[in-house]
Amino acid sequence: MPIDPENLPPMSTVEQLGDRMGIEILTMTLDEVVGRMPVKGNKQPFGLLHGGASAVLAETLGSTLSALHAMPERFPVGLELACTHHRSATEGYVTGVARPIHVGRSTSTSEIVISDEQGRRVCTAKLTCLHRDTLPPTAPQPG
């Protein structure tokens, strides 16, 4: 049974990479997770949004979507991430929308579309997560 987005267990009190990059989750449902990230502070040396930053946004949103479907019985970890970068972004925010392609007992796959403030597609990503039976020993334990 999928977890209610309003009752997600605490993930961690330790600073996360997404926090450092300014990623905000805007909405969460079993059908879609939407988040955004500033371009400022996430650029490569030529002043464009770093492709790795797009990958972090994509994995953050796709993993959150997997968690909504897998937790609390299972815990998702990224298995494979593929990103295609279509155009650059130089300012403002980019917004990502993760939607499920496949949700199974042991894996889930999401498509994540990242767009700029003009609605132009910046990146398309596909994330597959493995649903583990147990948390890694170093992860914060629920409850």
C-alpha positions in Angstrom: 0.0 0.0 0.0 1.6 3.4 -1.0 2.4 5.9 1.7 0.3 9.0 2.1 2.5 12.0 1.1 1.3 13.8 4.2 2.8 11.0 6.4 6.3 10.5 5.0 8.7 9.3 7.7 11.5 11.7 8.5 14.4 11.1 6.1 17.2 12.7 7.9 18.3 15.6 10.1 21.6 15.8 8.2 22.0 18.4 5.5 21.2 16.9 2.1 22.7 17.8 -1.3 19.3 19.1 -2.5 19.3 21.6 0.4 22.7 23.0 -0.7 21.5 23.3 -4.2 18.2 25.1 -3.2 15.9 22.4 -4.4 12.3 22.8 -3.2 9.6 20.2 -3.4 6.4 22.0 -4.4 3.8 19.2 -4.6 3.8 15.5 -4.0 1.2 12.9 -5.1 1.4 9.3 -6.1 1.0 10.5 -9.8 3.5 13.4 -9.8 6.2 15.1 -7.8 7.0 18.7 -8.7 10.1 20.6 -7.5 12.2 23.6 -8.5 15.8 24.7 -8.3 17.5 28.1 -8.8 20.0 28.3 -11.7 22.1 30.7 -9.7 24.7 28.8 -7.7 24.2 25.7 -9.9 26.1 26.8 -13.0 29.1 25.5 -14.8 32.1 27.7 -15.7 30.5 29.1 -18.9 27.5 30.5 -17.0 25.0 27.8 -17.9 23.0 25.5 -15.6 25.3 22.5 -14.8 24.1 19.2 -16.3 25.0 17.6 -13.0 22.6 20.0 -11.2 19.8 18.9 -13.5 20.7 15.3 -12.6 20.5 16.0 -8.9 17.1 17.7 -9.3 15.9 14.7 -11.4 17.1 12.1 -8.9 15.7 14.0 -6.0 12.2 14.2 -7.6 12.2 10.7 -9.0 13.5 9.2 -5.7 10.8 11.1 -3.8 8.2 9.7 -6.1 9.6 6.1 -5.6 9.5 6.7 -1.8 5.8 7.6 -2.0 5.1 4.2 -3.6 7.6 2.0 -1.8 7.7 3.2 1.8 7.3 2.3 4.6 7.8 -1.4 3.7 10.6 -0.8 1.3 13.2 2.0 0.8 14.2 3.3 -2.6 17.8 3.8 -3.8 18.8 5.0 -7.2 19.8 2.2 -9.6 20.2 4.0 -12.9 19.9 7.7 -14.0 20.0 8.8 -17.7 19.7 12.5 -18.6 19.4 14.2 -22.0 20.2 17.9 -21.9 18.2 19.7 -24.6 19.0 23.4 -24.0 20.7 25.6 -21.5 19.3 27.8 -18.7 21.2 30.8 -17.5 18.9 32.5 -14.9 15.8 32.1 -12.8 14.5 28.7 -11.8 14.1 25.3 -13.5 11.1 23.2 -12.6 11.1 19.4 -12.7 8.0 17.1 -12.9 8.5 13.4 -12.1 5.9 10.9 -13.2 5.9 7.1 -12.9 6.6 5.0 -15.9 6.6 1.7 -13.9 5.9 1.0 -10.2 6.6 -2.6 -9.1 7.4 -4.4 -5.9 11.2 -4.3 -6.3 11.8 -1.4 -8.8 10.2 1.7 -10.0 11.0 3.9 -13.0 10.1 7.6 -13.4 10.4 10.1 -16.2 11.5 13.6 -15.1 11.0 16.6 -17.3 12.9 19.8 -16.4 11.8 23.1 -17.9 12.9 26.7 -17.7 10.6 29.6 -16.6 9.4 30.0 -20.2 8.2 26.4 -20.3 11.0 25.2 -22.6 12.3 21.7 -21.9 15.9 21.8 -20.6 16.4 18.2 -19.7 14.6 14.8 -19.9 15.7 12.2 -17.4 14.7 8.6 -16.6 15.4 7.2 -13.1 15.1 3.6 -12.0 15.1 2.9 -8.3 15.6 -0.4 -6.5 13.2 -0.9 -3.5 15.3 -2.4 -0.7 13.9 -4.5 2.1 16.0 -2.7 4.7 17.6 0.7 5.2 21.4 0.9 4.9 22.9 0.7 8.4 24.1 4.3 8.2 20.6 5.7 7.4 18.4 7.3 10.1 15.9 4.7 11.3 12.1 5.5 11.2 10.3 6.1 14.5 
